[in-house]
Amino acid sequence: MGAVLIIAIFYSHTLAWSALIAAALIVALLIGLNAMGVRRLWPYLLAGIALWYFVHESGVHATVAGVALAFTIPTHTRINAVEFSRKARDLLDRFDRTESGDFLVLTSKGQQEALFALEHESDAVTAPILRLERALHNFTAFVVMPLFAFANAGVRIGGPLQHAEVTVGVLLGLVIGKPLGITAAAFGAVKSGIAQLPRGFGWGYLLGCACLAGIGFTMSLFIAMLAFDEAGPVNAAKSGILAGSLLAGIAGAIVLRIAAGFRNDE
């Protein structure tokens, strides 16, 4: 989210106000759909396509459209977990009672009705945003991410080191800047009373997770390509991202192992 905000502020082009107003109206429409309790995904997705177009045409980086759309898709459900558990048990009991004896659902109308009712209740307890996330997960993980990696992560190994300041700056940002920023923000939130640490989750664990947050790839590469126009600095930034991600992963593993050791000794 922070990366997307940086993109929106620092890497947007000259604004086209007519397109920006149209995008704002679509966001208002999306908010209205949420307020009216619309839980089907297709109205949000259709509006989201239009939103992406107008945000792109407005000069604001189109990545912001995805974030705005995600914020408007409902997270609430028609029934809660307790209601679903009760109804699901009743339906499973009905499923068992209506067994026809041949153990084929096809020949038992009662079992078919119970299954369809259970599917309806499952839909009622699943937030629309969760359904969308689940639907997109495999496509994103196995198609989008690999294509992005193959297209953008190439780094030339060897030759004289150029733009070393870029490499070092990116590396330090991932290995030191991210852990310090996350830990400081969490500390301030806890001390001010805005938030509290989860039960059994100490500051050592939080620091370890903050170190792991330094593992940067997609957004780091994306911002690097937006920040630099020439190939040299981009390649230097890629080297810093890969090296910094490796060091951040190692540091996070070490800190979490130490934190777990201290907890076991208590």
MOQUI-V547912 format. One line per field, one symbol per residue. ss: DSSP state (2 for helix, 1 for strand, 0 for the rest). phi: phi as a letter, one per 30 degrees, with the letter a starting at -180 (. if undefined). burial: I if it has 24 or more other ideal C-beta (glycine too) atoms within 12 Angstrom, else O. Layout:
ss->???
phi->???
burial->???
//
This chain:
ss->02222222220000002222222222222222222000000222222222222222220000222222222200000000222222222222222220000000222022222222222222222002222222222222222222222222000000000002222222222222222222222222222200000000002222222222000002222222222000222222222222222222222222222222222220
phi->.dddddeddcbdcedcddddddddddddddddddddidcddddddddddddeddddddjdddeddddddddcdecdbdbcddddddddddddddeddcddjchcdeccddddddddddddddddccdeddddddddeddddcbddddddddbcdbdcjiddchdddedddeddddcddedddddddddddddidbbdddicddddddddddddddcbddddddedddcccdedddddddddddddddddddddddddddddddddd
burial->OOIIOOIIOOIOOOOOOOIIOIIOOIIOIIOOIIOOOOIOIOIIIOIIOIIIOIIIIIOIIIIIIIIIIIOIIIOOOOOOOOOIOOIIOOIOOOIOOOOOOOOOOOOOOOIOOIOOIIOOIOOOIIIIIOIIOOOOOOOOOOOOOOOOOOOIIOOOOOOOOOOOOIIOIIIOIIIIIIIOOIIOOIOOOOOOOOOOOOOOOOIIIIIIIIIIIIIIIIIIIIIIIIOOOOOOIIIIIIIIIIIIIOIIIOIIOOIIOOIOOOOOOO
//
